[in-house]
Amino acid sequence: MSALTVAVPAQNSVQRGVIDAYNATRRYLIRGKRQPDIIFGSVLFPVVFVVLFGYVFGSSITVPGGNYHSYLMSGLFAQSTLFASANVAVAVATDMNEGVIDRFKTLPIARSSILIGRAISTMILGLPALAVMIVCALLVGWRPENGIFDAFLGFLLIELFAFALCWLGILVGLVAKSSQSADVLINIPVFLLGFISNVFVDTSKMPVWLRIFANWNPVSSVVAAGRSLFGNTIGPPPAGVWSLEHPEITTIGLAVVIIAIFVPLCVRRYSRTSR
Amino acid sequence: MTSFAISAQHLARSFGETHALVDVSLDVPAGSVCALLGRNGAGKTTTVRILTTLLDADGGHAQVAGFDIATQADKVRGRIGVTGQTATMDELLTGHENLEIIGRFTHLGAAVSRRRAGELLQQFDLVYAGNQLVKKYSGGMRRRLDLAASLIANPEVLFLDEPTTGLDPVARSEMWEAIRNLVARGTTVLLTTQYLDEADQLADTIVVVDRGLVVAQGTPEQLKASIGRPSVVVTLVDADPAALEKVRAALGGEAEIRGRSVSAPAPDGLVSLGDVVTLLEGLGVPIHEVGLEHPSLDEVFSTVTHRAGDHVPGLAAEVPA
């Protein structure tokens, strides 16, 4: 109809989906780069945690036959994935209240692409914080005892879990009415999962009911997988807790299940046209 | 095939107990400008959100650019441009980056997107601000950038939801100018507005909506005519009560005195103006001016929306049952 039609290159829907996701990721990375305060905060946070838990609490916690700093680090690495998902929830809720998402919805792009872009860019923007955390860990005496390759596998598992949790954060962000309510909502699971776990202490001295929760807590499996691959494990896993006896497989399985459940939920929620 | 760029039949949409749209039908011929005129909460934005595939309708159906909004939403999305009420530009990106990303999302490819971004910045007088973050843009600049973004792929149909609300008069007339230029290029435009002068200035047809219903539609002239008769207004040299009363009596029962003027309904325009002049000559009253006054769109608007509210069938072109 219009004489000024702009040529649109022909692509199939899969190609277009990949391009859309790439463009969305790119957009979030540019935005991320323009918010140095947020990157600074995300880098500072783990430093504070290593100091706070490693020295303030760590000074009066001893682990039999081991070094508490080494024991603790895997826990802090895993816990940082939880905090990252909380940040995602708030950021997504903020996004949803801005007109820009409405515009994206009127464009002929795959509905999943904006969310995939958000998830992937979150992982990329989280890398500086991870790097700083590793340096801090090395400074306080943590060592990957099983060598570089196993340590790399350990971080890969933790990042896989982080990616899965990212989708939990996205869903909370989509469901929440405002960024404040997203903050409240997401911090309930973050604190329950992050603290009732083996992140800071051995679960064996907890009261029975707490111990059951802590042992079967997915975060505990991730921490155990990290400790196992970093060679920081102290003592045998609690008897009869399959997830802690096979923490690597459990972590991979959990991540896959979380992604398989949450990604479609997120896309459906995002696509729902009515507010 | 239809020659309507937008054709909607009996659109309805409720949010819980709130019936935002009850029954809205409209046809917009290709290449024309249609204004959806109504107060806040009349259903304008809901109509636009439905037509732009942002919202599902509870009832009715519509075609935009020849495609069904419900079953061919992706085809519709590839052919429309939308500028919403809220700013949709990313504050953390530059103007150029914003346009480019929209182009990429419209599958123009990186190179074409960059080229179009440059062209649009030029078209909307934003070249100087192209590399500034949108955060630093003024309200008028943001609206122009938003409009530019809607045009990245040269859409067949453009939706503008209250394009000038909140703009200062200068930015507003700049926006009008930009819209007129688009129309000159053949783009079909559906715009919503609360401003009668905006509808009058820009639109070929006006659809007045109130409480989710179309209460009137037609050209601005038809709507003005529908409210009926122009008035004869006789203004005297000075506000002499006796003279005014003389004129009022001469003009008949329906005449009213307003200040130093007397106005009376003039059912058949110039014929009666001639009669009035003849009549006045015999009175020997000093006359300053005799003229015809047409009803304004404001009067049309308040008349039709008032009628709809009172469930009285209006004079207007169309009142759904």
Chai-1 contact restraints between the chains, C-beta under 6 A:
chainA,res_idxA,chainB,res_idxB,connection_type,confidence,min_distance_angstrom,max_distance_angstrom,comment,restraint_id
A,M1,B,E156,contact,1.0,0.0,6.0,A-B,restraint_1
A,S2,B,N154,contact,1.0,0.0,6.0,A-B,restraint_2
A,S2,B,E156,contact,1.0,0.0,6.0,A-B,restraint_3
A,S2,B,G186,contact,1.0,0.0,6.0,A-B,restraint_4
A,L4,B,N154,contact,1.0,0.0,6.0,A-B,restraint_5
A,T5,B,N154,contact,1.0,0.0,6.0,A-B,restraint_6
A,V6,B,L108,contact,1.0,0.0,6.0,A-B,restraint_7
A,V6,B,A153,contact,1.0,0.0,6.0,A-B,restraint_8
A,V6,B,N154,contact,1.0,0.0,6.0,A-B,restraint_9
A,V8,B,H107,contact,1.0,0.0,6.0,A-B,restraint_10
A,P9,B,G109,contact,1.0,0.0,6.0,A-B,restraint_11
A,N23,B,R104,contact,1.0,0.0,6.0,A-B,restraint_12
A,R27,B,I101,contact,1.0,0.0,6.0,A-B,restraint_13
A,R31,B,L92,contact,1.0,0.0,6.0,A-B,restraint_14
A,R34,B,L92,contact,1.0,0.0,6.0,A-B,restraint_15
A,G99,B,G84,contact,1.0,0.0,6.0,A-B,restraint_16
A,G99,B,T86,contact,1.0,0.0,6.0,A-B,restraint_17
A,G99,B,A87,contact,1.0,0.0,6.0,A-B,restraint_18
A,G99,B,T88,contact,1.0,0.0,6.0,A-B,restraint_19
A,V100,B,T88,contact,1.0,0.0,6.0,A-B,restraint_20
A,V100,B,D90,contact,1.0,0.0,6.0,A-B,restraint_21
A,D102,B,G84,contact,1.0,0.0,6.0,A-B,restraint_22
A,R103,B,T88,contact,1.0,0.0,6.0,A-B,restraint_23
A,K105,B,L54,contact,1.0,0.0,6.0,A-B,restraint_24
A,T106,B,T52,contact,1.0,0.0,6.0,A-B,restraint_25
A,T106,B,R77,contact,1.0,0.0,6.0,A-B,restraint_26
A,T106,B,V82,contact,1.0,0.0,6.0,A-B,restraint_27
A,L107,B,F105,contact,1.0,0.0,6.0,A-B,restraint_28
A,L107,B,T106,contact,1.0,0.0,6.0,A-B,restraint_29
A,P108,B,D74,contact,1.0,0.0,6.0,A-B,restraint_30
A,P108,B,R77,contact,1.0,0.0,6.0,A-B,restraint_31
A,P108,B,G78,contact,1.0,0.0,6.0,A-B,restraint_32
A,I109,B,F105,contact,1.0,0.0,6.0,A-B,restraint_33
A,T273,B,L54,contact,1.0,0.0,6.0,A-B,restraint_34
A,T273,B,L55,contact,1.0,0.0,6.0,A-B,restraint_35
A,T273,B,D56,contact,1.0,0.0,6.0,A-B,restraint_36
